[in-house]
């Protein structure tokens, strides 16, 4: 279990910082849903759905390539080559994005504010420049500095958003002739959220300046070609992945069965706000990825690596099962994070999206086989299958079922990717996953959810819903403890409390 203990330690630091950072950022959801109309929130969601696509283009798989080659080549050489490559392409891509802001604003239906795309370009460029310094911190095992910078950046973002959306309007109301009156535009709400992100990324890059300036102006052309060959398939996989993760908001804006652009943006706003409630599973997946990617590469040289990967998968799925129950059965509480009650109409998508993100997390865990085997093209193919499913379902069904089609498309996409990766991966790099047991756990939590829903349908009192949910959660906890007692006793920290 030493490998799992090591992963648990890394995940605790990287994961806690990522979870805390994203959860603090998540606290902006009630604030922004209170400040924005459904259409404004939808417009913001559309812009933020476009940004991840550009993140894939700007980073072109170099982060994963860095971890892959840092374990087999000179680390300093890999760091220099990766860093210089990203600096050069970031400058080039940023200018291209700014030049294309007008046609892109038409595509994204934000023609009244094409400058949002210039802000997005600055945001994406700064984020791309932070990628390798952050990767170096992870590779060097410096989670405390990593956590400090991540959390600090999010706090700066939160303060900046509050300053622009609350303090500035108050100052303007009290004294229209002040400096705020000359520079502040109350109708530029989404722009200020983007500007806050730019400030966050700029300060983050400043805090990473030691790592950034440690890049030497020496590039190994042979190594760079090898890294590009490794990373290029990841561009395709990443781009297809963004179709799966965020493109449904853009498609919903195009094809929602409503009469106007603003009404379509309102549908996007409702869906995006409710999507936020599936964030707990997304947080667990993010925490796992931060700790697991360097861990998997380092663990690959160990003789018992497949068994370690199988144990990691088991604990990961159990964690996701608990999170599914905690969110889906306590929606009456979680929905209060959405301060605009008009958006609650979309809550029915949450359980579907929770399961979808559970499948995505399992897929990321399964992806170890093609990353270790230098078969990243397989990841591209699998993600393309998911993207095709996403595009097809949304294209056919959004005009009839609006955001419900988006939710089921996400479910079908990630479910298919998980299954294909498992079947393909077991042929290429066999790992002794406890498949039947893990499938049973997922089926059980889904059944518990439906039992809860059925009971609440007949007795709709809030106290009963919460009490019955707690009872079902306790029963599942007892069941897991009964089945996995021996394994749980071997875990760090918590194991000693399990008799």
Secondary structure, 3 states (H helix, E strand, C coil): CHHHHHHHHHHHHHHHHHHHHHHHHHCHHHHHHHHCCHHHHHHHHHHHHHHHHHHHHHHCCHHHHHHHHHCCCCHHHHHHHHHHHHHHHHHHHHHHHHHCHHHHHHHCCCHHHCHHHHHHHHHHHHHHHHHHHHHHHHHCCCHHHHHHHHHHHHHHHHHHHHHHHHHHHHHHHHCCCCHHHHHCCCCCHHHHHHHHHHHHHHHHHHHCHHHHHCCCCCCCHHHHHHHHHHHHHHHHHHHHHHHHHCHHHHHHHHHCCCCCHHHHHHHHHHHHHHHHHHHHHHHHHHHHHHHHHHHHHHHCCCCCHHHHHHHHHHHHHHHHHHHHHHHHCCHHHHHHHCCCHHHHHHHHHHHHHHHHHHHHHHHHHHCHHHHHCCCHHHHHHHHHHHHHHHHHHHHHHHHHHCHHHHHHHHHHHHHHHHHHHHHHHHHHCCCCCCHHHHHHHHHHHHHHHHHHHHHHHHCCCHHHHHHHHHHHHHHHHHHHHHHCHHHHHCCCCCHHHCC
